[in-house]
Amino acid sequence: MSLTKSDRRQRIRYRIRKTISGTATKPRLSVYRSNKEIYAQLIDDVAGVTLLSASSREKEINKGTNVEVATAVGKLVGEKALKAGFEAVTFDRGGYLYHGRIKSLAEGARAAGLKF
């Protein structure tokens, strides 16, 4: 039986989420990538709340290539997290491969000062 692309990503996503969980002190940095935009959230899984978010739809993000925009979103979420008092997070790539836009978002967050 052949899986569709979205079914395969969903299986990988569930496998990742079995081991990764966010807390109030070390939230989960969750990434969602659509064809057009990229979104990142800091989530406390214990309380079940989103602590903060950033996306490529925000006004302070300048348009450029997809990878440049993803880096800018990573920096923005990193700056917001540090301002909110979070220094360390666990990275949840959401079933996507760690390259391209996902990798550049992670590198942007690290450049802003987040540790993971």
N, C-alpha and C positions, 0 to 999 in steps of 0.2 A: 504494500500500500504506500503510495507516494503522498507526502505531506505538501500542503501549499506553503508558500513563503511565510505567510502570517501565522500558520499553525506551528511551523518550525520555530519561529521567533517566540511564540507564546510558550512552547515547551521549554526553551532555553531560559526564558524569563522566569517561569515557575521554578526551575532548577536553581537559578541564582537566588531567588527570594526565599528558598528554603534555608539558606545559610546566612543571608544578609538581613539585618534588622536595624532600625534606627531607634535611638533613645533620646531623651530630652537633652542629655549632655553631648552625645555623639549622634546627630541625626543622619538619615540616609539621603544622599544626593541622588535623586532619581532623574533620569534623562528620558525625554520622549522626542523622537525625531520624525517629523512628517516630511513629505516631499518638498514642502516650501519653507517650513519654519523649524525651529528647535526650541525646546522648553526644558527648564531645569527647576526642580523643587527640593527644598529641604523638608523632610518628613520625620515626625516623631511617631513611630509605629506603636509604641506603648499606649499613648493617648489617642492615636488615630487622627492626628491633625497635621496640616501643612503649616510649617513655621514661616517660610518665605519662598518666593519664587522669582524667576527671571525668564524672559523669553526674547526671541528675536523680533517680536512685535512691539517691544517697548520703544519709546521715542528716543532714548539716549543711545540706542544701537544704530550705528551708521551702516548703510547698505554697502555690500561688497561681495566677494565670493562667499559661497556657503561656509567654507572653512574659516575665513576671516570673521564672519558673523558669529560662528560657533565659539571662536576664541573670545570675542567680545562678550558673549553671553556668559561664558565661564568666568571671565574677570568680574563681570557685574554681579553674578551670584556669589562669588568669593568675597567681594567688597561688602555686599549686603550681609553675608554671614558673619564676617569679622565685626561689623558694626553692631550686629545683634548679639555678639559674644560667643560665637561658635568658632573654635580653632580647628577641630578635627571632625571629619565626616567619614561615612562609609560610602563608597561609590557604587551605584547601581546602574549598570549600563543598559538595563532594560531589555536584554536579549539581543542587542545589536553587537556587532563585532567591534572590538576596540581598535578602530582606525578611522581615518577621515574626520568627519564632524564630531564624533563622540570623543576621539582622542584629543582633538584641538580644544573642545570644551573642557576636558579634564586638565589639560595643560594650562589653559587660561585661568582656571580656578586655582591651580597650584601657584601660578605666577602672582595671583592676588594675595596668596598667603595661606590658603587652606591646606591642611595636611590630610592625606589619605593614601 
